[in-house]
Amino acid sequence: MVIVRTVTVEHPVDRVFAYLSDFTNTNDWDPGTVHTVRVAGEGGVGTRYHNTSKFLGRETELDYLVTEHVPDEKLALRGENATVVAHDTMTFVRTVLGNGGATGSPGRGTGTTVTYRAEFEFKGVAKLVAPLFAPAFKKLGDEAEQGLRQALGQLA
């Protein structure tokens, strides 16, 4: 099961990366997150987070490990519990906003495009019923995209 969403905002890539690379900020932008806490580390590779989320009316907990941390470019985490392994990857690209259109007016400057990819590998019996979750995962992805867009739009 894979969810991919892309959001472009009018903020510099360093600011967007700083916000999203602190995975505790899922408390603000991920509607499925009940809470996330940093357990160990300073945010780079090897940092550990504990996440509690709600999915299909049930709470589930995952322990996440930052596996890649390339400032202003890429963040990857691996989360796991007894029934699922989650791979979350965010890539960050400096983006020119607006193209001036037919009027020749200048664009709005630069911003950031974030591509968020969440891949879920189910274990055991959950693997057999995972296809039934497809509509719920699509909804989860849509809500996360909306949450990202709103939270990033409000960055100072």
C-alpha positions, -999 to +999 in steps of 0.1 A: +000+000+000+015+033-011+003+069-006+021+097-025+011+134-021+028+166-033+024+200-018+039+233-030+042+262-006+056+298-007+082+292+020+120+285+015+131+249+015+152+253+047+122+264+067+100+237+053+127+210+059+133+222+095+096+219+103+090+185+087+122+169+098+110+173+134+087+143+132+069+155+164+052+181+142+030+153+129+010+163+160+000+194+140-003+183+104-012+146+103-048+141+111-042+104+119-016+112+146-028+112+182+007+121+193+043+117+184+073+120+208+110+120+202+125+091+222+162+095+214+185+116+191+187+151+179+167+148+147+193+133+123+199+097+113+194+074+142+168+096+159+138+076+173+102+086+176+072+069+192+040+076+173+004+068+183-021+071+155-058+064+149-068+044+119-102+030+112-113+039+147-084+020+165-053+034+180-020+019+169+016+026+180+047+026+158+083+031+167+101+052+140+137+055+132+152+082+110+171+064+082+180+093+060+185+130+068+199+152+040+192+188+049+169+206+025+166+175+003+154+143+019+140+128+051+132+091+054+119+072+084+110+035+091+082+027+115+073-007+128+049-025+150+036-061+152+015-058+121+031-032+098+063-017+086+059+019+074+085+037+052+079+075+051+100+095+027+098+133+022+117+150-006+122+187-008+127+208-040+132+245-044+104+256-068+099+287-089+064+299-081+044+314-110+056+318-145+045+353-153+019+340-177+010+358-210+013+392-193+050+388-188+047+398-152+073+383-129+066+351-109+060+351-072+095+340-063+106+307-050+090+282-027+092+245-018+076+214-033+074+185-008+066+150-020+055+128+008+055+090+002+042+066+027+046+029+020+030+002+042+041-034+043+017-056+063+027-086+083+009-119+091-029-119+088-030-082+082-013-089+048-044-108+037-069-080+045-047-051+035-063-047+000-096-039+018-080-009+035-073+009+001-102+034+004-092+042+040-056+048+030-067+071+001-087+091+026-058+092+050-035+104+022-060+131+012-063+143+048-026+143+054-021+164+022-046+189+034-030+190+069+005+195+053-008+222+030-024+241+060+005+237+084+032+246+059+011+276+047+012+290+083+050+287+088+064+320+100 
